[in-house]
Amino acid sequence: MSSIGPSSRSIVGRLLAHRSARWALAVIALLVVAAIAGPWFTAHAGHEQLDIVKLKNTPPSWRYPFGTDQYSRDLLTRVLLGARISLAVATLAVLLSTTLGTAYGLISGYAGGAVDAAMMRVLDGFLSIPRVLLLIAILTLWNPVPLSGLILLLGATGWFGVSRIVRAQTLATRHLEYVESARALGAGTGRILLRHVLPNIVTPVIVTATLAVGNVIALEAGLSYLGVGAREPTPSWGSIFFDGVEFFAGNWWVVFFPGVAIVATVLAFNVLGDALRDVLDPRQLHRSAPVTPGTQPRENG
């Protein structure tokens, strides 16, 4: 028997039937495959200088489809490696921030009372600090930052919005009948949160996390462009873009190709997040549910 229940199959089917979702999933799948397998099929390493005299700033050609940069490095290889770095940083950072935000929101919403009020005041304090300015300040002092440190900082500063959503959903769920029944039967707090509350609030978390991946990719690219994100020899899309800005008039391709990759990836994740919101909306699922033979849908009023 398949481990995927009917409801899961229905959600997957609705997602694949969603035109925008299909487009977004195709783009994301292509980027993931290119990031994983692409660098294995290129003839050069990402940091390899081919010929600093003859192959410097070579425009796109059959031999070098994306051209070369001012250091005579193959830009196609660097963009593919940059996809690996940018996608990995964004995915791991979002996983960390989603985990932190979900745990914080669950505890705050379920505890309620003074504990909830205190935790929300702390959260308000965090939200009052602009994330970008905070990251720039930390990364300027901690320079150069290792890739693991960049992931940690992006994840540790991105969970505030998730925690608010989870708290609101937990407040609406904690007094429902099945939660009260579990509590009356002697279930512990951890079991109630993990087995009864969390599965019923996971939908907005999934949507928020999907949208956050695109936002973190753009944020990481911006930080690398400012010189405080991923640094050489690590080729992220932002650092590649940064390398070409100074010489944009003469080698537009160094800016164009990583720029297109950033825009396409962010747009794909945003479109997928919007499609997931439509597909996972309980009202959408209810309207699409088949009517049992011999019954009629109930009219309101």
C-alpha positions in Angstrom: 0.0 0.0 0.0 1.3 3.4 -0.8 2.4 5.6 2.1 0.7 8.6 0.5 -2.8 9.0 1.6 -5.7 10.2 -0.6 -5.5 13.7 0.7 -1.8 13.9 -0.1 -2.4 12.5 -3.6 -5.1 15.1 -4.1 -2.8 17.9 -3.0 0.0 16.7 -5.3 -2.5 16.4 -8.2 -3.9 19.9 -7.6 -0.3 21.3 -7.5 0.6 19.6 -10.8 -2.6 20.8 -12.3 -1.8 24.4 -11.3 -0.2 26.0 -14.4 2.0 28.5 -12.5 3.1 25.7 -10.1 4.2 23.5 -13.0 6.3 26.3 -14.5 7.9 27.1 -11.1 8.6 23.4 -10.4 10.2 23.0 -13.8 12.5 26.0 -13.3 13.5 24.9 -9.8 14.1 21.3 -10.9 16.2 22.5 -13.8 18.3 24.7 -11.4 18.7 21.9 -8.9 19.9 19.4 -11.6 22.2 22.0 -13.1 23.6 22.9 -9.7 24.2 19.2 -8.8 25.4 17.8 -12.1 26.4 20.8 -14.2 29.9 21.4 -12.9 30.8 17.8 -13.5 30.3 18.3 -17.3 32.2 21.6 -17.7 35.7 21.5 -18.9 37.1 23.9 -16.3 37.2 24.5 -12.6 35.4 27.5 -11.2 38.5 29.2 -10.1 40.7 28.2 -13.1 42.2 31.1 -15.0 42.3 29.9 -18.6 44.6 32.5 -20.2 44.7 35.9 -18.4 46.0 37.6 -21.6 44.1 36.0 -24.5 40.9 34.9 -22.8 40.2 37.8 -20.6 36.7 39.2 -20.9 35.8 36.9 -23.8 32.2 37.4 -25.0 29.8 34.4 -25.2 30.7 31.9 -27.9 30.2 28.2 -28.7 33.3 27.4 -26.7 32.4 29.6 -23.8 28.6 29.9 -23.8 28.5 32.5 -21.0 31.9 34.1 -21.9 34.7 34.6 -19.4 35.3 37.3 -16.8 38.2 39.7 -16.2 40.3 36.9 -14.7 39.7 34.7 -17.8 37.5 32.2 -15.8 34.7 30.3 -17.5 31.5 32.0 -16.5 29.2 29.1 -17.2 31.1 27.0 -14.7 31.0 29.7 -12.1 27.3 30.3 -12.6 26.6 26.6 -12.1 28.8 26.5 -9.0 27.1 29.6 -7.9 23.7 27.9 -8.2 25.0 25.1 -5.9 26.2 27.7 -3.3 23.2 30.0 -3.5 20.5 27.2 -3.4 22.4 25.4 -0.6 22.8 28.5 1.6 19.1 29.5 1.1 17.7 26.1 1.7 19.7 25.4 4.9 19.1 28.9 6.2 15.4 28.6 5.7 15.3 25.1 7.3 17.1 26.6 10.4 14.8 29.7 10.5 11.7 27.6 10.0 12.7 25.2 12.8 13.5 28.1 15.2 10.3 30.0 14.4 8.0 27.0 14.6 9.4 26.0 18.0 9.2 29.5 19.4 5.7 30.1 18.0 4.4 26.7 19.3 5.7 27.3 22.8 4.5 30.9 23.0 1.0 30.1 21.6 0.4 27.0 23.6 1.7 28.5 26.9 -0.4 31.6 26.7 -0.7 34.1 29.5 2.4 35.8 30.9 4.8 33.5 29.1 3.2 34.3 25.7 3.2 38.1 26.5 6.9 38.0 27.5 7.9 36.0 24.4 6.0 38.3 22.1 7.7 41.4 23.6 11.1 39.8 22.9 9.9 39.0 19.4 8.8 42.6 18.9 12.3 43.7 20.0 13.8 41.5 17.3 11.4 42.7 14.7 12.3 46.3 15.4 15.8 45.8 14.1 16.1 45.9 10.3 17.4 42.5 9.2 19.6 43.8 6.4 21.3 46.4 8.6 21.8 43.8 11.3 23.4 41.4 8.9 25.7 44.0 7.3 26.8 45.1 10.8 27.6 41.6 11.9 29.2 40.5 8.6 31.3 43.7 8.5 32.8 42.8 11.9 33.0 39.1 11.2 35.0 39.3 7.9 35.7 37.0 6.1 32.7 34.9 7.2 32.8 31.2 6.5 29.9 29.7 4.5 28.6 27.9 7.6 28.6 31.2 9.5 26.6 32.9 6.7 24.0 30.1 6.8 23.8 30.4 10.6 23.3 34.2 10.5 20.7 34.1 7.8 18.8 31.4 9.6 19.1 33.0 13.0 17.7 36.3 11.7 14.9 35.0 9.6 12.6 33.2 12.0 10.6 36.1 13.4 7.8 36.2 10.9 7.4 32.4 11.0 7.0 32.4 14.8 4.2 35.0 14.6 2.3 32.9 12.1 2.8 29.7 14.1 1.8 31.4 17.3 -1.5 32.7 15.8 -2.3 29.2 14.4 -1.5 27.6 17.8 -3.7 30.0 19.7 -6.6 29.0 17.3 -5.9 25.3 17.7 -5.0 24.7 21.3 -8.6 24.8 22.6 -10.1 22.6 19.8 -11.9 19.4 20.9 -9.3 16.9 19.8 -6.6 18.9 21.7 -8.7 19.1 24.8 -9.5 15.3 24.5 -5.8 14.5 24.3 -5.1 16.7 27.3 -7.9 15.0 29.3 -6.5 11.6 28.4 -3.2 12.6 30.0 -1.1 13.3 27.0 2.0 15.4 27.8 2.6 18.9 26.4 5.3 17.7 24.0 3.1 14.9 22.6 0.1 17.3 22.2 2.3 19.9 20.4 4.0 17.4 18.1 1.1 15.0 17.4 -2.0 17.2 17.5 -1.1 20.9 17.1 1.9 20.9 14.7 0.3 18.7 11.9 -2.6 21.1 11.8 -0.6 24.3 11.4 2.0 23.0 9.0 0.3 24.4 5.9 1.2 28.1 6.5 4.7 27.0 7.6 5.3 25.3 4.2 4.0 28.2 2.3 6.1 30.7 4.3 9.2 28.6 4.0 8.8 28.3 0.2 8.5 32.0 -0.2 11.5 32.5 2.2 13.9 30.5 0.0 13.5 33.1 -2.8 13.9 36.0 -0.3 17.1 34.5 1.2 18.6 33.9 -2.3 18.0 37.6 -3.1 19.3 38.6 0.3 22.5 36.5 0.0 23.1 37.8 -3.5 22.8 41.4 -2.2 25.1 40.7 0.7 27.7 39.1 -1.6 27.3 42.0 -4.0 28.1 44.4 -1.1 31.2 42.3 -0.3 30.1 41.0 3.0 28.6 37.7 1.9 30.2 34.7 0.2 33.7 35.6 -0.7 36.4 34.3 -3.1 37.1 31.6 -3.9 33.4 30.7 -3.3 31.4 31.6 -6.4 27.9 32.6 -5.4 25.6 34.5 -7.9 26.0 37.7 -5.8 29.8 37.5 -5.8 29.9 36.8 -9.6 27.6 39.8 -10.1 29.9 41.9 -7.9 32.9 40.9 -10.0 31.3 42.1 -13.2 29.7 45.4 -12.1 32.9 47.4 -12.3 33.5 46.3 -15.9 29.9 46.3 -17.0 30.3 48.5 -20.0 32.9 46.1 -21.5 31.7 42.7 -20.3 27.9 42.8 -19.8 27.7 39.0 -19.8 29.4 38.7 -16.4 26.4 40.7 -14.9 23.7 39.4 -17.2 23.8 35.7 -16.6 24.0 35.6 -12.8 21.4 38.4 -12.7 19.0 36.3 -14.9 19.7 33.3 -12.6 18.8 35.3 -9.5 15.6 36.8 -10.9 14.4 33.4 -12.4 15.0 31.5 -9.1 13.4 34.1 -6.9 10.4 34.4 -9.2 10.1 30.6 -9.4 10.0 30.2 -5.6 7.6 33.1 -5.1 5.2 31.6 -7.8 5.5 28.2 -6.2 4.7 29.7 -2.8 1.6 31.4 -4.1 0.5 28.2 -5.8 1.0 26.2 -2.6 -1.1 28.8 -0.8 -3.9 28.2 -3.3 -3.6 24.4 -3.3 -3.3 24.0 0.5 -6.1 26.4 1.3 -8.7 24.2 3.1 -11.6 26.1 1.5 -10.1 25.3 -2.0 -9.8 21.6 -1.0 -13.4 21.6 0.3 -14.8 23.1 -2.8 -12.8 20.6 -4.9 -13.9 17.5 -2.9 -16.1 15.1 -4.8 -19.7 14.8 -3.9 -20.8 11.3 -2.6 -23.3 9.7 -5.0 -26.8 10.0 -3.7 -26.1 13.2 -1.8 -26.4 16.8 -2.7 -24.1 19.6 -1.5 -25.6 21.6 1.3 -26.7 25.1 0.5 -25.9 27.9 2.8 -28.8 29.8 4.3 
